[in-house]
Amino acid sequence: MEMIKKVIGLIDDRKGLDIRALDVRGISPITDYLVLASAETVKQTKALADHLMKEMKLEKASVCRHLDGYDNGEWIILDYFDFIIHLFTPQKRELYDLDHLYGGANIIKHHD
């Protein structure tokens, strides 16, 4: 849970928007937590992804195991095994609507 709060803070530091963390343990077979965030532009989603990968690597315990969508930048997925980070442009976030896909998930509270 501490790592999720760190991720939220890192996204917030770089002006990520509408940050939401979901506890999907028992709901998703592939991860324990999802962190969703939006950015106003593709350039900003890429900057968020770069910042997250750099800072998480410094943690040494957290290495991105898989990165997808970076070239296009409209929906970037960073897979850290126990948690997956999704960075979207507003249009892609609305289109794929992951916020509601896991309806039974608990929302992890954080300070805005």
Beta strands, then each sheet from edge to edge (+ up, - down):
strand 1: 17-23
strand 2: 33-38
strand 3: 66-68
strand 4: 75-79
strand 5: 83-88
strand 6: 106-108
sheet 1: 3+ 4- 5+ 2+ 1- 6+
end
